Amino acid sequence: MGSAVETEGVVVTVTIYHNPSCGTSRNTLATIRASGVEPEVIEYLKEPPSRARLVELVTAMGVPVRALLREKGTPYAELGLADPKWSDDELIDMMLAHPILINRPIVVTPKGAALCRPSEKVLDLLDNPPAKT
């Protein structure tokens, strides 16, 4: 899982792989903050995860690699990624070469990791989720 980050003496155990231009990602981040946690925010388009970290995330989420691929607004179609010929390793290579292909937001907490689409999925990962509004 992710490592804890110490900020002003407080250990942060929530990490979000975030795209600030994505509404779902912004909503998820706001929900985490509303729970009283300031997460480690990784803008993955600026700081893409390593291959090992991406594999760890897929494993922690318990999803197929394909489930992490984003189609809308990405080179998915141009790269022909719908073709089942691509192996998981090749798909990971594509996501590393084109981080926009990584669907978001991914949230990691001590309770697990998940692709939080819709953003309400983050509630299951938080110790003190805010009341649904």
Phi, psi and omega per residue, in radians:
M1 nan -3.087 -3.136
G2 -1.262 2.792 3.114
S3 -1.579 2.647 3.094
A4 -1.328 2.534 3.140
V5 -2.064 2.312 3.128
E6 -1.645 2.188 3.123
T7 -2.249 2.021 3.131
E8 0.879 0.780 3.077
G9 1.403 -0.047 -3.139
V10 -1.877 2.288 3.129
V11 -1.474 2.144 3.125
V12 -1.652 2.173 -3.112
T13 -2.080 0.271 3.091
V14 -2.058 2.263 3.103
T15 -2.179 2.398 3.047
I16 -2.166 2.252 2.988
Y17 -1.556 1.898 -2.805
H18 -2.112 2.514 2.965
N19 -2.155 1.888 -3.062
P20 -1.090 -0.293 3.124
S21 -1.528 -0.020 -3.123
C22 -1.757 2.145 -3.137
G23 -1.051 -0.737 3.130
T24 -1.093 -0.708 3.130
S25 -1.150 -0.743 3.107
R26 -1.105 -0.748 3.123
N27 -1.097 -0.717 3.132
T28 -1.123 -0.773 3.106
L29 -1.065 -0.744 3.122
A30 -1.090 -0.678 3.121
T31 -1.139 -0.750 3.112
I32 -1.045 -0.822 -3.130
R33 -1.123 -0.643 3.123
A34 -1.149 -0.351 3.111
S35 -1.430 -0.035 3.122
G36 1.638 0.208 -3.117
V37 -1.997 2.383 2.969
E38 -1.796 1.853 -3.051
P39 -1.373 2.877 2.908
E40 -1.323 2.118 -3.113
V41 -1.810 2.076 3.105
I42 -1.943 1.929 3.060
E43 -1.399 1.620 -2.948
Y44 -1.148 -0.300 3.058
L45 -1.283 -0.511 3.096
K46 -1.548 -0.623 -3.109
E47 -2.260 1.341 -3.104
P48 -1.082 2.591 3.093
P49 -1.182 2.737 3.032
S50 -1.222 2.914 3.072
R51 -1.006 -0.816 -3.110
A52 -1.065 -0.729 -3.132
R53 -1.168 -0.714 3.137
L54 -1.103 -0.735 3.095
V55 -1.109 -0.731 3.096
E56 -1.039 -0.743 -3.128
L57 -1.111 -0.801 3.133
V58 -1.051 -0.786 3.141
T59 -1.106 -0.789 -3.115
A60 -1.117 -0.599 3.137
M61 -1.370 -0.345 3.136
G62 1.174 0.609 -3.133
V63 -2.087 2.737 3.027
P64 -1.174 2.660 3.120
V65 -0.942 -0.718 -3.131
R66 -1.020 -0.514 -3.116
A67 -1.175 -0.290 -3.133
L68 -1.626 -0.136 -3.133
L69 -1.317 2.327 3.055
R70 -1.759 2.300 -3.125
E71 -1.665 -0.823 -3.031
K72 -1.178 2.272 3.068
G73 1.227 0.426 -3.102
T74 -2.340 3.001 3.075
P75 -1.423 0.379 -3.109
Y76 -0.888 -0.930 -3.075
A77 -1.193 -0.767 -3.116
E78 -1.079 -0.571 3.137
L79 -1.460 -0.109 3.127
G80 1.205 0.591 -3.039
L81 -1.312 -0.175 3.059
A82 -1.234 -0.369 -3.130
D83 -1.124 2.192 -3.116
P84 -1.190 -0.050 -3.123
K85 -1.154 -0.388 -3.055
W86 -1.278 2.248 3.071
S87 -1.374 2.884 3.077
D88 -1.002 -0.753 3.133
D89 -1.058 -0.718 3.126
E90 -1.170 -0.679 3.106
L91 -1.139 -0.689 3.083
I92 -1.109 -0.743 3.077
D93 -0.990 -0.742 3.136
M94 -1.115 -0.730 3.132
M95 -1.146 -0.618 3.108
L96 -1.237 -0.638 3.114
A97 -1.290 -0.533 -3.108
H98 -2.320 1.395 -3.059
P99 -0.975 -0.391 3.102
I100 -1.066 -0.325 3.098
L101 -1.285 -0.264 -3.139
I102 -1.391 2.098 3.132
N103 -1.198 2.697 -3.046
R104 -2.522 2.864 -0.065
P105 -1.537 2.542 3.025
I106 -1.786 2.266 3.134
V107 -2.101 2.361 3.114
V108 -2.135 2.210 3.078
T109 -2.393 3.039 3.065
P110 -1.048 -0.348 3.135
K111 -1.465 -0.160 3.134
G112 2.449 -2.917 -3.135
A113 -2.340 2.548 3.141
A114 -2.745 2.646 2.908
L115 -1.425 1.988 -3.001
C116 -1.614 1.186 3.029
R117 -2.185 1.939 0.011
P118 -1.261 2.915 -3.029
S119 -1.057 -0.408 -3.141
E120 -1.106 -0.322 3.124
K121 -1.040 -0.428 -3.122
V122 -1.145 -0.434 -3.095
L123 -1.001 -0.620 -3.130
D124 -1.225 -0.289 -3.079
L125 -1.711 -0.102 -3.035
L126 -1.775 2.463 3.088
D127 -1.184 -0.677 -3.106
N128 -2.236 1.170 -3.082
P129 -1.085 2.461 3.092
P130 -1.176 2.728 3.101
A131 -1.099 2.466 3.093
K132 -1.189 2.383 -3.118
T133 -1.858 nan nan
